[in-house]
Amino acid sequence: MQNTQAIETIFSQSKPGNRAVVFPRCDVPERPLAELIPAGQLAGNPPPLPESAEIDIVRHFSNLALRNMSVDTHFYPLGSCTMKYNPKRNERFASSPKLLALHPGQPAKTMQGQLRILHELQEMIAEISGLPGVSLQPAAGAHGELTALLVAEKYLTRKYGPKKKTTVLIPDGAHGTNPASAAFAGFKTVEIKSTPEGLVDLDDLRARLGDDTAVFMITNPNTLGLFEPNIKAICDAVHAVGGLVYNDGANMNAICGIVRPGDFGADMMHYNVHKTFSTPHGAGGPGAGPIAVTEALAPFLPGPIVVKTVVSESDATENDATENGVDKNESNENGGMRTVYRLDGDRPESIGRVRSFFGSVAMLNRTYFYLRTLGGDGLRRMTEHAVLNANYLLSSVRDFLDVPMGGGRCMHEFVASAAALKTAKGITAMDVAKRLLDYGFHAPTVYFPLIVKEALMIEPTETENRATLDRFAEVLRSIVAEEPAFLHDAPHSTPVSRPDEVAAAQKPRLVEP
């Protein structure tokens, strides 16, 4: 690993006696820690903490932030992860004190506005997917996968009996979360081969379908950026053996407003709202992965779910007002009738909660404002521009980078291959990716999907302009013409050049020696 700049930690800057805040003298009697904390939870001396002045702390973390790449500072063509711009309009709306000050434990009648937002979001998600049952609870895309599979398991057990439907079929180019979610839900997983064109091998799928088939998980468009032309035949074949079709919604940003998964035969799906609807990526923090299902599966969704009711003035007794969230001071909009939003927790078939309270409401609010801003026509334009940008970039690079599948066309992303460069010059996908950092571009996804050797998975998203795409293509062209020895040491302009990633994963050093 080559260091080009020293990277100080906040601990190395610490000086005894420095303080960011001075607390007043304690005005209650001090007691030994042993009296306050159970003995089994005390582990010797407390860890040493850095001693720094406030200005030193602010400068330290501000300087660290300047070393980061982000969607706000750089082009981020991270295929499959869809790093598109997060509109600040949505941030502003979602940060309204009237929303931020709410507590999920307060009475429903005191947060009718927030419940209305969630209810309308449920309806939007149902309409976009063509699937009427919606739960907003899951905290991320993979969590949505798991939740939907648990819903499927309960539904299939009710219909066919226990231990009858035990197998989940998954294409070999799927996201790794698919088999992980299926295994975690208690299913056996079976891999389905892809054709040389990168699509589902229908013959292999039909050969593996059987009475034990529970679910076929498919990403459409798939991880190669290709729409499955046989999707209706695939769904019909799975349904013929009593199985369900799960559409991984990771790539919904390629079909939103144009095709609905429910219409081509999907029974359930999740949304990655950070990818499709521009909310910030979770990064281990707040995320959301709503799911949508058919009417038959809806009773098994986790609750509570926000429901909308209309009650009359005469029915709005004091008890009803508390229970149903009716605000007696609300204006009479419907000739003596009032619209009321409440949480429906009376769901006897439900799999139960999968998340505390209502889910990641801050992310769901951003999703809502994004959808309200665009509307139906805007959502379709978002999709069309994402597909246009990807095909424009593909046409700009395919004369010097091999794109082995797709026939020269793609949806929202494409997968190039550096395999020919590796054979001819010893240049790998990792070399290309690392060198891009020197030019101020984040690297694309590399070595995924596994069915493409030396994969470079590139997704420009709809939020980039033509000048950025042209510059990116020019830089890629110049990189593949550079000397291999120079590329092997790239990047050359960053604080850290090329870490030993295998050693870092196997022997992490989490504290300073």
Secondary structure in CASP SS format (residue, H / E / C, confidence):
PFRMAT SS
TARGET T0000
AUTHOR 0000-0000-0000
METHOD secondary structure of the structure
MODEL  1
M C 1.00
Q C 1.00
N E 1.00
T C 1.00
Q C 1.00
A C 1.00
I C 1.00
E C 1.00
T C 1.00
I C 1.00
F C 1.00
S C 1.00
Q C 1.00
S C 1.00
K C 1.00
P C 1.00
G C 1.00
N C 1.00
R C 1.00
A C 1.00
V C 1.00
V C 1.00
F C 1.00
P C 1.00
R C 1.00
C C 1.00
D C 1.00
V C 1.00
P C 1.00
E C 1.00
R C 1.00
P C 1.00
L H 1.00
A H 1.00
E H 1.00
L H 1.00
I C 1.00
P C 1.00
A H 1.00
G H 1.00
Q H 1.00
L C 1.00
A C 1.00
G C 1.00
N C 1.00
P C 1.00
P C 1.00
P C 1.00
L C 1.00
P C 1.00
E C 1.00
S C 1.00
A C 1.00
E H 1.00
I H 1.00
D H 1.00
I H 1.00
V H 1.00
R H 1.00
H H 1.00
F H 1.00
S H 1.00
N H 1.00
L H 1.00
A H 1.00
L H 1.00
R C 1.00
N C 1.00
M C 1.00
S C 1.00
V C 1.00
D C 1.00
T C 1.00
H C 1.00
F E 1.00
Y C 1.00
P C 1.00
L E 1.00
G C 1.00
S C 1.00
C C 1.00
T C 1.00
M C 1.00
K C 1.00
Y C 1.00
N C 1.00
P C 1.00
K H 1.00
R H 1.00
N H 1.00
E H 1.00
R H 1.00
F H 1.00
A H 1.00
S C 1.00
S C 1.00
P H 1.00
K H 1.00
L H 1.00
L H 1.00
A C 1.00
L C 1.00
H C 1.00
P C 1.00
G C 1.00
Q C 1.00
P C 1.00
A H 1.00
K H 1.00
T H 1.00
M C 1.00
Q H 1.00
G H 1.00
Q H 1.00
L H 1.00
R H 1.00
I H 1.00
L H 1.00
H H 1.00
E H 1.00
L H 1.00
Q H 1.00
E H 1.00
M H 1.00
I H 1.00
A H 1.00
E H 1.00
I H 1.00
S H 1.00
G C 1.00
L C 1.00
P C 1.00
G E 1.00
V E 1.00
S E 1.00
L C 1.00
Q C 1.00
P C 1.00
A C 1.00
A C 1.00
G H 1.00
A H 1.00
H H 1.00
G H 1.00
E H 1.00
L H 1.00
T H 1.00
A H 1.00
L H 1.00
L H 1.00
V H 1.00
A H 1.00
E H 1.00
K H 1.00
Y H 1.00
L H 1.00
T H 1.00
R H 1.00
K H 1.00
Y H 1.00
G C 1.00
P C 1.00
K C 1.00
K C 1.00
K C 1.00
T C 1.00
T E 1.00
V E 1.00
L E 1.00
I E 1.00
P E 1.00
D C 1.00
G C 1.00
A C 1.00
H C 1.00
G C 1.00
T H 1.00
N H 1.00
P H 1.00
A H 1.00
S H 1.00
A H 1.00
A H 1.00
F H 1.00
A C 1.00
G C 1.00
F C 1.00
K E 1.00
T E 1.00
V E 1.00
E E 1.00
I E 1.00
K C 1.00
S E 1.00
T C 1.00
P C 1.00
E C 1.00
G C 1.00
L C 1.00
V E 1.00
D C 1.00
L H 1.00
D H 1.00
D H 1.00
L H 1.00
R H 1.00
A H 1.00
R H 1.00
L C 1.00
G C 1.00
D C 1.00
D C 1.00
T E 1.00
A E 1.00
V E 1.00
F E 1.00
M E 1.00
I E 1.00
T E 1.00
N C 1.00
P C 1.00
N C 1.00
T C 1.00
L C 1.00
G C 1.00
L C 1.00
F C 1.00
E C 1.00
P C 1.00
N C 1.00
I H 1.00
K H 1.00
A H 1.00
I H 1.00
C H 1.00
D H 1.00
A H 1.00
V H 1.00
H H 1.00
A H 1.00
V C 1.00
G C 1.00
G C 1.00
L E 1.00
V E 1.00
Y E 1.00
N E 1.00
D E 1.00
G H 1.00
A H 1.00
N H 1.00
M H 1.00
N H 1.00
A H 1.00
I C 1.00
C C 1.00
G C 1.00
I C 1.00
V C 1.00
R C 1.00
P H 1.00
G H 1.00
D H 1.00
F H 1.00
G C 1.00
A C 1.00
D C 1.00
M E 1.00
M E 1.00
H E 1.00
Y C 1.00
N C 1.00
V H 1.00
H H 1.00
K H 1.00
T H 1.00
F C 1.00
S C 1.00
T C 1.00
P C 1.00
H C 1.00
G C 1.00
A C 1.00
G C 1.00
G C 1.00
P C 1.00
G C 1.00
A C 1.00
G C 1.00
P C 1.00
I E 1.00
A E 1.00
V E 1.00
T C 1.00
E C 1.00
A C 1.00
L C 1.00
A H 1.00
P H 1.00
F H 1.00
L C 1.00
P C 1.00
G C 1.00
P C 1.00
I E 1.00
V E 1.00
V E 1.00
K E 1.00
T E 1.00
V E 1.00
V E 1.00
S E 1.00
E C 1.00
S C 1.00
D C 1.00
A C 1.00
T C 1.00
E H 1.00
N H 1.00
D H 1.00
A H 1.00
T H 1.00
E H 1.00
N H 1.00
G C 1.00
V C 1.00
D C 1.00
K C 1.00
N C 1.00
E C 1.00
S C 1.00
N C 1.00
E C 1.00
N C 1.00
G C 1.00
G C 1.00
M E 1.00
R E 1.00
T E 1.00
V E 1.00
Y E 1.00
R E 1.00
L E 1.00
D E 1.00
G C 1.00
D C 1.00
R C 1.00
P C 1.00
E C 1.00
S C 1.00
I C 1.00
G C 1.00
R C 1.00
V C 1.00
R C 1.00
S C 1.00
F C 1.00
F C 1.00
G C 1.00
S C 1.00
V H 1.00
A H 1.00
M H 1.00
L H 1.00
N H 1.00
R H 1.00
T H 1.00
Y H 1.00
F H 1.00
Y H 1.00
L H 1.00
R H 1.00
T H 1.00
L H 1.00
G H 1.00
G H 1.00
D H 1.00
G H 1.00
L H 1.00
R H 1.00
R H 1.00
M H 1.00
T H 1.00
E H 1.00
H H 1.00
A H 1.00
V H 1.00
L H 1.00
N H 1.00
A H 1.00
N H 1.00
Y H 1.00
L H 1.00
L H 1.00
S H 1.00
S H 1.00
V H 1.00
R C 1.00
D C 1.00
F C 1.00
L C 1.00
D E 1.00
V C 1.00
P C 1.00
M C 1.00
G C 1.00
G C 1.00
G C 1.00
R C 1.00
C C 1.00
M C 1.00
H C 1.00
E C 1.00
F E 1.00
V E 1.00
A E 1.00
S E 1.00
A C 1.00
A H 1.00
A H 1.00
L H 1.00
K H 1.00
T H 1.00
A H 1.00
K H 1.00
G C 1.00
I C 1.00
T C 1.00
A H 1.00
M H 1.00
D H 1.00
V H 1.00
A H 1.00
K H 1.00
R H 1.00
L H 1.00
L H 1.00
D H 1.00
Y H 1.00
G C 1.00
F E 1.00
H C 1.00
A C 1.00
P C 1.00
T E 1.00
V E 1.00
Y C 1.00
F C 1.00
P C 1.00
L C 1.00
I C 1.00
V C 1.00
K C 1.00
E C 1.00
A E 1.00
L E 1.00
M E 1.00
I E 1.00
E C 1.00
P C 1.00
T C 1.00
E C 1.00
T C 1.00
E C 1.00
N C 1.00
R H 1.00
A H 1.00
T H 1.00
L H 1.00
D H 1.00
R H 1.00
F H 1.00
A H 1.00
E H 1.00
V H 1.00
L H 1.00
R H 1.00
S H 1.00
I H 1.00
V H 1.00
A C 1.00
E C 1.00
E C 1.00
P H 1.00
A H 1.00
F H 1.00
L H 1.00
H H 1.00
D C 1.00
A C 1.00
P C 1.00
H C 1.00
S C 1.00
T C 1.00
P C 1.00
V E 1.00
S C 1.00
R C 1.00
P C 1.00
D C 1.00
E H 1.00
V H 1.00
A H 1.00
A H 1.00
A H 1.00
Q H 1.00
K C 1.00
P C 1.00
R C 1.00
L C 1.00
V C 1.00
E C 1.00
P C 1.00
END
